[in-house]
Amino acid sequence: MSNKKILVLPGDGIGNEVMSEVLHIMDWMAKNKTLSFDVSERLVGGTAYDKEGDSISDSTMQEALDCDAILFGAVGGSKWDGVDRNKRPEAALLRLRKELDLFANLRPAVVFDALADSSSLKLDIVKGLDILTVRELTSGVYFGQPRGVSKIDENEEKAIDTQSYTTSEIDRISRVAFDLAKLRNNKVTSVEKSNVMETGMFWKKVVTKIHKDEFSSVELNHMLADNCAMQLVRNPKQFDVILTDNLFGDLLSDVSAMLTGSLGMLPSASLGSISKTGTRAAMYEPVHGSAPDIAGKGLANPLAMIMSFAMMLKYSFNMIEDSALIEKAVQNVLSGGFRTADIKQDGKTILSTSQMGQKVIEELSKLDGK
Ligand code: NAD
């Protein structure tokens, strides 16, 4: 039995629908794998603003700080467009990332054989693709000072953002990338613009040093960010782990994600530092948003949310086999010809959100011999 504390934050729109399917899988695990979690569910985003006056209340935030891992659905919607910036649905996400210091964003891009022809690239380029982008999430140009808009003279204004990184910020994200590479194909590509940016040269220097001192068994390559963008669409299978900063990671992880063909299939994790007691703050969420256009219609693909839960089992609780079991179940459902509307293909059976969740559970039972 496990008593890991999970905070479930379904959020708005399809966040609720996709999270329901994960809760069913947790029930299945409690019954069949004698694994139970201590789950508490709270409001977040616009729904929390409507009921509690803020997109994340202080008590929910305290629970987030006290739990072992957070499962997050999605937030947002035009209903809250007029709300104060610091109470907007998205402010909850930023507060969680900031207060939990979730500096490492992990975005896997895995192409399932059954969906390989949904990619906009040719089948042979993406078939079997499995890459992981490790993006620094709490520093760089989105946070650097000074920033803002100032007046130069009557007719002219100037906007400034500052790209800045310290040794320790690069050091800690590099460690995450090297550690994860060891669990995969042992290869890290560090991406920057060392040809034109001071921070790029510095990034390369710090990554090279930590690699030499502590991770020399991992293969390390350096690549310029513009080349990386090209290589991702030319020959993405050359990559295993891509290590990069906040800005380049934002762009490159979207490119790598789209190689897989569907937003509804993409999980993510955001990790903090390991504390003295050996625990690590962590939040798992699908890459997609609250999809107001399809909310409440049973059209949402729950697989990104389900695979975010599988990532949680792997990275927060070291439940490698259970995580792999869920991934295998998803794979089998897809190769069995079942799809949600967003990944529909000719000749395949279209399922609703809850039917897809149910299919994954049936497959889990089959794989588990039940
Ligand atoms: P979105 O990801 O919500 O939707 C983009 C498109 O993809 C829509 O057509 C939607 O129907 C489709 N889609 C997304 N997820 C899907 C799924 N699981 N199954 C099937 N189809 C899916 O992005 P958007 O429309 O730009 O934003 C909508 C709202 O979500 C906005 O308020 C935005 O701020 C918010 N948002 C939140 C997060 C988050 O909570 N992490 C991330 C992105 C966007």
Residues whose N, C-alpha, C, O or C-beta is under 5 A from the ligand:
A	BS01	NAD	G73 A74 V75 G76 G77 L263 G264 P286 V287 H288 G289 S290 A291 P292 D293 I294 L299 A300 N301 D342
